[in-house]
Amino acid sequence: MNRRNTGRRGLTIIEAVMSVMVTSIVLVASLETLGLVGRSRSITERHSVGVMLAEDLLAEVLSRPFDDPGTASPIEGKSGSRASFVSIADYHEWRASPPQDITGDELTAHAAYERRVTVTFVDDDLVPTASDTGVRLITVEVFRGGFPAAKISALRTRGFDTAARATGGGS
């Protein structure tokens, strides 16, 4: 019997190997892309929550008077519940992990985060100084798992409090 090859049927071994290789390359690239998307979402979430926690605490600090009524103006932080904090200086070197609300209750939804506050006097060039310049730099930092999630700062002046009291506003 004489057979003629009138048409090819099926795949050769080389064609099968090549299709498996191409499919594998596409699959690996797709999985790497999905991994990057997941990491990007995680970083974005960490930053978003960090900014929210930082802004919340900074707003609280800024709502306090510049000076503790009836005392001089040194920057000496306090510990314990922030409900007892009277002035901006009381927040210096305050930290909590997990974050807490003003009464000291833990914010359980954000248990992996830590918040830190520093309050320093700064000069005209915004360089920290030990002397009372009438200008304080408040910095709130938020960390998750030891890694920075957010950092925000604000300046507050004694003159702001004086002007607010003179116009009937402020603390």
FENFENLIN-V736179 format. One record per residue. N is the residue number from 1. RES is the residue in one small letter. PHI is phi in whole degrees, 0 to 359 (NA if undefined). BURIAL is 1 if it has 16 or more other C-alpha atoms within 10 Angstrom, else 0. D_CENTER is the distance of its C-alpha to the mean C-alpha in Angstrom with 1 decimal. Layout:
N & RES & PHI & BURIAL & D_CENTER
N & RES & PHI & BURIAL & D_CENTER
This chain:
1 & m & NA & 0 & 80.8
2 & n & 252 & 0 & 79.2
3 & r & 256 & 0 & 75.7
4 & r & 247 & 0 & 74.1
5 & n & 271 & 0 & 70.4
6 & t & 275 & 0 & 70.3
7 & g & 189 & 0 & 66.5
8 & r & 273 & 0 & 63.6
9 & r & 233 & 0 & 62.2
10 & g & 87 & 0 & 58.9
11 & l & 252 & 0 & 56.5
12 & t & 278 & 0 & 57.3
13 & i & 298 & 0 & 55.4
14 & i & 293 & 0 & 53.8
15 & e & 296 & 0 & 52.6
16 & a & 295 & 0 & 51.1
17 & v & 297 & 0 & 49.3
18 & m & 296 & 0 & 48.0
19 & s & 293 & 0 & 46.6
20 & v & 295 & 0 & 44.9
21 & m & 295 & 0 & 43.3
22 & v & 297 & 0 & 42.1
23 & t & 298 & 0 & 40.7
24 & s & 297 & 0 & 38.9
25 & i & 297 & 0 & 37.3
26 & v & 297 & 0 & 36.1
27 & l & 295 & 0 & 34.8
28 & v & 297 & 0 & 32.9
29 & a & 298 & 0 & 31.3
30 & s & 295 & 0 & 30.3
31 & l & 294 & 0 & 28.7
32 & e & 296 & 0 & 26.7
33 & t & 297 & 0 & 25.5
34 & l & 297 & 0 & 24.5
35 & g & 297 & 0 & 22.6
36 & l & 295 & 0 & 20.7
37 & v & 297 & 0 & 19.9
38 & g & 298 & 0 & 18.6
39 & r & 295 & 0 & 16.3
40 & s & 298 & 0 & 15.1
41 & r & 298 & 0 & 14.5
42 & s & 298 & 0 & 12.6
43 & i & 294 & 0 & 10.2
44 & t & 297 & 0 & 10.0
45 & e & 297 & 0 & 9.5
46 & r & 301 & 1 & 6.7
47 & h & 293 & 1 & 4.9
48 & s & 298 & 0 & 6.8
49 & v & 294 & 1 & 6.3
50 & g & 300 & 1 & 2.7
51 & v & 296 & 1 & 4.5
52 & m & 298 & 0 & 7.4
53 & l & 295 & 1 & 7.0
54 & a & 292 & 1 & 6.3
55 & e & 297 & 1 & 9.1
56 & d & 299 & 0 & 11.2
57 & l & 290 & 1 & 11.5
58 & l & 297 & 1 & 12.1
59 & a & 298 & 0 & 14.7
60 & e & 297 & 0 & 16.3
61 & v & 300 & 1 & 16.6
62 & l & 292 & 0 & 18.1
63 & s & 282 & 0 & 20.5
64 & r & 272 & 1 & 22.2
65 & p & 294 & 1 & 25.1
66 & f & 298 & 1 & 24.9
67 & d & 247 & 1 & 27.5
68 & d & 287 & 1 & 28.5
69 & p & 306 & 0 & 31.7
70 & g & 84 & 0 & 34.8
71 & t & 229 & 0 & 33.2
72 & a & 288 & 0 & 32.6
73 & s & 250 & 1 & 29.2
74 & p & 294 & 0 & 28.0
75 & i & 263 & 1 & 24.4
76 & e & 226 & 0 & 24.6
77 & g & 289 & 1 & 21.8
78 & k & 242 & 1 & 22.9
79 & s & 244 & 0 & 22.1
80 & g & 94 & 0 & 22.4
81 & s & 292 & 0 & 21.7
82 & r & 290 & 1 & 20.0
83 & a & 299 & 0 & 22.9
84 & s & 270 & 0 & 25.1
85 & f & 287 & 1 & 23.1
86 & v & 258 & 1 & 25.3
87 & s & 226 & 1 & 23.8
88 & i & 303 & 1 & 20.7
89 & a & 299 & 1 & 22.0
90 & d & 297 & 1 & 21.8
91 & y & 277 & 1 & 18.0
92 & h & 302 & 1 & 18.4
93 & e & 62 & 1 & 17.1
94 & w & 283 & 1 & 16.1
95 & r & 208 & 1 & 13.9
96 & a & 208 & 1 & 13.8
97 & s & 217 & 1 & 13.3
98 & p & 289 & 1 & 13.4
99 & p & 302 & 1 & 11.9
100 & q & 233 & 1 & 15.0
101 & d & 278 & 0 & 16.3
102 & i & 297 & 0 & 18.5
103 & t & 273 & 0 & 21.5
104 & g & 101 & 0 & 19.9
105 & d & 286 & 0 & 19.8
106 & e & 290 & 0 & 17.2
107 & l & 272 & 0 & 14.9
108 & t & 298 & 0 & 16.4
109 & a & 293 & 0 & 14.8
110 & h & 236 & 1 & 11.4
111 & a & 299 & 0 & 13.4
112 & a & 278 & 0 & 11.7
113 & y & 257 & 1 & 8.6
114 & e & 226 & 1 & 9.2
115 & r & 244 & 1 & 8.6
116 & r & 226 & 1 & 10.6
117 & v & 234 & 1 & 12.5
118 & t & 234 & 1 & 15.0
119 & v & 230 & 1 & 17.8
120 & t & 223 & 1 & 20.3
121 & f & 285 & 1 & 23.3
122 & v & 229 & 1 & 23.5
123 & d & 272 & 1 & 26.6
124 & d & 298 & 0 & 27.5
125 & d & 264 & 0 & 25.9
126 & l & 64 & 0 & 22.5
127 & v & 268 & 0 & 23.4
128 & p & 302 & 1 & 22.7
129 & t & 218 & 0 & 26.0
130 & a & 277 & 0 & 27.5
131 & s & 275 & 0 & 29.8
132 & d & 286 & 0 & 29.2
133 & t & 260 & 0 & 28.8
134 & g & 83 & 1 & 28.0
135 & v & 230 & 1 & 24.5
136 & r & 243 & 1 & 21.3
137 & l & 258 & 1 & 18.0
138 & i & 254 & 1 & 15.2
139 & t & 237 & 1 & 11.9
140 & v & 245 & 1 & 8.9
141 & e & 243 & 1 & 6.6
142 & v & 235 & 1 & 4.4
143 & f & 235 & 1 & 6.1
144 & r & 228 & 1 & 7.8
145 & g & 61 & 0 & 11.4
146 & g & 84 & 0 & 11.3
147 & f & 257 & 0 & 9.2
148 & p & 299 & 0 & 6.2
149 & a & 250 & 1 & 3.2
150 & a & 195 & 1 & 2.4
151 & k & 211 & 1 & 5.8
152 & i & 227 & 0 & 8.4
153 & s & 222 & 0 & 12.0
154 & a & 211 & 0 & 15.2
155 & l & 256 & 0 & 18.8
156 & r & 223 & 1 & 21.2
157 & t & 246 & 1 & 24.9
158 & r & 295 & 0 & 27.8
159 & g & 298 & 0 & 29.7
160 & f & 299 & 0 & 27.3
161 & d & 296 & 1 & 28.2
162 & t & 297 & 1 & 31.9
163 & a & 294 & 0 & 32.0
164 & a & 295 & 0 & 30.4
165 & r & 294 & 0 & 33.0
166 & a & 293 & 0 & 35.8
167 & t & 263 & 0 & 35.1
168 & g & 88 & 0 & 34.7
169 & g & 255 & 0 & 30.9
170 & g & 72 & 0 & 27.9
171 & s & 266 & 0 & 28.1
